[in-house]
């Protein structure tokens, strides 16, 4: 294959890799029944007048499958952290023991599980759209190369289509795994 065409195929693959890694990041945020420190990734705390990510003012860990414990680095941050978690509207009711904020993660209801599966599938659909967009852009770039023969062009487009198919399968596998995780009680 022509090296310009190979470069375009490689950059298309890179775009598809980015779509998959973005999907993985989004699926981590979709809550399963277990406590996970990444549930609090979007929480920002008022740290001396600056809105700061929670993980930059405290340690977040999981002592057990249903509990999140947030240990602030400064004792004075316990109340601001508790307020920030409540304000984030994640469905948690944080408490504190004077030195740490403790969150009991409630078990998911059947209805909530189904909503989370829908959310995960929606994220999967976004990833598939990104993969297909990368395919379309790659094919357009291939067609712009004037030095390619028809056969070379077809070969490059076939390679891009094979990549697309394999990445769509990867998205489906991620979704299947996440759905199984969410629906497991």
Secondary structure, DSSP 4 states (H G I P E B T S, - for coil): --HHHHHHHHHHHHHHHHHHHHHHHHHHHS--SS--GGGGTT-EEEETTEEEEGGGTEEEEEEETTEEEEEESSGGGHHHHHHHHHHTTSS---EE-SS-EEEEPPPPPHHHHHHHHHHHHHHHHHHHHHHHHHHHHHHHHHHH-TT--HHHHHHHHHHHHHHHHHHHHHHHHHHHHHHHHHH--
